[in-house]
Amino acid sequence: MSTHHTTPHPLAGQTVTITTDLPDAGPGPHMFVVEDWHDRLFGQSWMFMRGHPASLAYAVRSSVAGLPADNEVVYGHVQGLGHLVHVNELGGGA
């Protein structure tokens, strides 16, 4: 397995407020618990995850929202459900 990110995301383990509208969570703001970079957790890009609900939802959402098609994406939770968020949506691009 190869990953792009070799160190944890600076906000890993922290809860941040995001204003992003998320599927299954509704319109923001949300308290988003950052787990880590997606590629560090799953060993591959979100773009190659087959059948992974959070990756599928992010693919649709990122296309509609015009988010960059890159791996600057973190995995985390809102109300116990997994979501992917681009670093630009974290409010500082951390």
C-alpha positions, 0 to 999 in steps of 0.5 A: 500500500502506498500513501501520499501523506506520510505524517498525520494531518495536523488536526488529526484527533481534533474536532473542528467546525465546518460549514460544508453541507454533507450528505446524511448530515444536512447543511452546515455548520457541523462539528467534524472529528478529524481522523486523518488523511484519507490515504493514510487511513485506507492506504490509497486515494479516495478516487480508487475506493470501490464501494466505500460510501464516504468516498462515493459521496465525496466524489459526487459532492466534490464534482458539484462543489468544484473541489480540487481533484486531488488527495488533500482530503481528510476522513472524519465523522459527523454524528458518528457517520464517516465523511470526506472533507477537502482541506479547503473546507477545514477553514484554514487549509491546514 
